[in-house]
Amino acid sequence: MTPNHVAIIGAGFSGLVLALSLQKQSVSCTIYEAHSASLDIGAIMLSPNVLRILDAIGIYQQIRPRSFQFQILHFCTDPPVDTFEFGNRDRYGYDALRIYRYHLIDVLVATVKEKGISIEYGKKLTRVVSWSETEVSWEFDDGTTDRAAYLVGADGSEVLIGKQKRAAELDREGWNQLMNDKQRCVDFLRQGPEDFPALVQGAVFHIPLDKINLWPFYMPMLFPPSAGQGVNQAFEDVYTYALVSSQSQSQDLKSARKVWQHGRQERVDRILALNSQIDARRMPKSHDSGPPELDQEPFDVEWLYGADFEDMVRNWLSRVVKG
Ligand SMILES: Cc1cc2nc3c(=O)[nH]c(=O)nc-3n(C[C@H](O)[C@H](O)[C@H](O)COP(=O)(O)OP(=O)(O)OC[C@H]3O[C@@H](n4cnc5c(N)ncnc54)[C@H](O)[C@@H]3O)c2cc1C
């Protein structure tokens, strides 16, 4: 194990981009993935803030020809409800991209391997065995153990390193019944509120049954910041985490990571505020008033899409130096 070697749990988008971001900062790492390959179904939209990151780690030029480029999202009803700018090469340096997940995963995995970063598949972390200031060790489900200076859980929606709500296993009939029982879904969400932060408790406190859409995907799901940022926020998080980790080695790393958490939370809070503005504009004013008049006033997204992450992290770290 080289000093400062990082073990990354999960070869999803976050784990792969974190590995390339650390490699760019000359920090060595290994990725451990529970399955035999990364999940690659569906498609995602990427905005300029994240395309700048993917450009910096050598991915953007490779994915551009495999994706659909656009600038404006149109929310179509009759009449149309709203538009939302998702990218603009003249304003932010990049148009937005929509890309199938497997294209992005293919490029990320190929680039990770090309850079000599090891991905070990079929290695599911089951528990952390010990940790100290200088080393962490853990066990896989095949009984083997490993160790590194740092362990990062990029384990996404399975969240072994964290908390989740897991519903009981159901057969097809059970799912059919659940789809017609919104109250049961709400009761499930409200169980054990003390295990979750105030934000989650607040979100499940008042859920009007008539506003619920049941989405019958048999997979774990976390709801990230919206305004279309979903996976984009994950990319921002791992890129800035890599910058903070590599640039703060001579400083107090614990404090630096607190500053990282504080800094990213400020951005998440702004995304949540933007999302509330978007919701407010699109919501009918009352149940029977129909869709609102189309408001063409553009949202303020310059701070979101135009972010300079190197500068942002320098700014965050200056707070650590100043104490
Ligand atoms: C149905 C669905 C549709 C979505 N659509 C969109 C969308 O349109 N736009 C958008 O922005 N976002 C979307 N999302 C969210 C998006 O998929 C996530 O934000 C993104 O996948 C997060 O990436 P991640 O790498 O953090 O986690 P994941 O993609 O969940 O990857 C985590 C990886 O860690 C591995 N792992 C987990 N536990 C362990 C362990 N103990 N040991 C080793 N490996 C482990 C998993 O096998 C997995 O490969 C969607 C999610 C779902 C479920």
The ligand as a MOL file (V3000), in Angstrom:
LIG
                    3D

  0  0  0     0  0            999 V3000
M  V30 BEGIN CTAB
M  V30 COUNTS 53 58 0 0 0
M  V30 BEGIN ATOM
M  V30 1 C -34.3600 4.1480 -12.0800 0
M  V30 2 C -33.3760 5.2770 -11.9160 0
M  V30 3 C -33.3590 6.3130 -12.8490 0
M  V30 4 C -32.4700 7.3820 -12.6980 0
M  V30 5 N -32.4700 8.3890 -13.6250 0
M  V30 6 C -31.6260 9.4280 -13.4910 0
M  V30 7 C -31.5960 10.4940 -14.4420 0
M  V30 8 O -32.3180 10.4940 -15.4370 0
M  V30 9 N -30.7410 11.5340 -14.2450 0
M  V30 10 C -29.9210 11.5760 -13.1570 0
M  V30 11 O -29.1550 12.5390 -13.0060 0
M  V30 12 N -29.9230 10.5820 -12.2410 0
M  V30 13 C -30.7580 9.5220 -12.3810 0
M  V30 14 N -30.7780 8.5320 -11.4490 0
M  V30 15 C -29.8720 8.6520 -10.3410 0
M  V30 16 C -28.4870 8.1910 -10.7770 0
M  V30 17 O -28.6030 6.8660 -11.2700 0
M  V30 18 C -27.5730 8.2290 -9.5910 0
M  V30 19 O -27.4410 9.5750 -9.1830 0
M  V30 20 C -26.1940 7.6820 -9.9540 0
M  V30 21 O -26.2780 6.3620 -10.4280 0
M  V30 22 C -25.3260 7.7300 -8.7220 0
M  V30 23 O -24.0900 7.1480 -9.0660 0
M  V30 24 P -23.2360 6.4750 -7.9370 0
M  V30 25 O -21.9830 5.9890 -8.5910 0
M  V30 26 O -23.1210 7.3820 -6.7650 0
M  V30 27 O -24.1160 5.2320 -7.4250 0
M  V30 28 P -24.5300 3.9090 -8.2000 0
M  V30 29 O -24.7790 4.1610 -9.6350 0
M  V30 30 O -25.6110 3.2990 -7.3650 0
M  V30 31 O -23.2200 2.9870 -8.1010 0
M  V30 32 C -22.8080 2.4170 -6.8720 0
M  V30 33 C -21.9320 1.2120 -7.1990 0
M  V30 34 O -21.4340 0.6890 -5.9560 0
M  V30 35 C -21.5380 -0.7230 -5.9700 0
M  V30 36 N -21.6430 -1.1560 -4.5780 0
M  V30 37 C -22.6740 -0.9170 -3.7310 0
M  V30 38 N -22.4170 -1.4630 -2.5230 0
M  V30 39 C -21.1760 -2.0360 -2.6140 0
M  V30 40 C -20.3660 -2.7610 -1.6980 0
M  V30 41 N -20.7770 -3.0030 -0.4430 0
M  V30 42 N -19.1580 -3.2110 -2.1240 0
M  V30 43 C -18.7250 -2.9730 -3.3930 0
M  V30 44 N -19.4830 -2.2960 -4.3190 0
M  V30 45 C -20.6840 -1.8390 -3.9210 0
M  V30 46 C -22.8090 -0.9940 -6.7730 0
M  V30 47 O -22.8050 -2.3080 -7.2970 0
M  V30 48 C -22.7010 0.0720 -7.8760 0
M  V30 49 O -21.9830 -0.3730 -9.0090 0
M  V30 50 C -31.6190 7.4410 -11.5900 0
M  V30 51 C -31.6170 6.3880 -10.6550 0
M  V30 52 C -32.4880 5.3280 -10.8150 0
M  V30 53 C -32.4870 4.2370 -9.7810 0
M  V30 END ATOM
M  V30 BEGIN BOND
M  V30 1 1 1 2
M  V30 2 1 2 3
M  V30 3 2 2 52
M  V30 4 2 3 4
M  V30 5 1 4 5
M  V30 6 1 4 50
M  V30 7 2 5 6
M  V30 8 1 6 7
M  V30 9 1 6 13
M  V30 10 2 7 8
M  V30 11 1 7 9
M  V30 12 1 9 10
M  V30 13 2 10 11
M  V30 14 1 10 12
M  V30 15 2 12 13
M  V30 16 1 13 14
M  V30 17 1 14 15
M  V30 18 1 14 50
M  V30 19 1 15 16
M  V30 20 1 16 17
M  V30 21 1 16 18
M  V30 22 1 18 19
M  V30 23 1 18 20
M  V30 24 1 20 21
M  V30 25 1 20 22
M  V30 26 1 22 23
M  V30 27 1 23 24
M  V30 28 2 24 25
M  V30 29 1 24 26
M  V30 30 1 24 27
M  V30 31 1 27 28
M  V30 32 2 28 29
M  V30 33 1 28 30
M  V30 34 1 28 31
M  V30 35 1 31 32
M  V30 36 1 32 33
M  V30 37 1 33 34
M  V30 38 1 33 48
M  V30 39 1 34 35
M  V30 40 1 35 36
M  V30 41 1 35 46
M  V30 42 1 36 37
M  V30 43 1 36 45
M  V30 44 2 37 38
M  V30 45 1 38 39
M  V30 46 1 39 40
M  V30 47 2 39 45
M  V30 48 1 40 41
M  V30 49 2 40 42
M  V30 50 1 42 43
M  V30 51 2 43 44
M  V30 52 1 44 45
M  V30 53 1 46 47
M  V30 54 1 46 48
M  V30 55 1 48 49
M  V30 56 2 50 51
M  V30 57 1 51 52
M  V30 58 1 52 53
M  V30 END BOND
M  V30 END CTAB
M  END
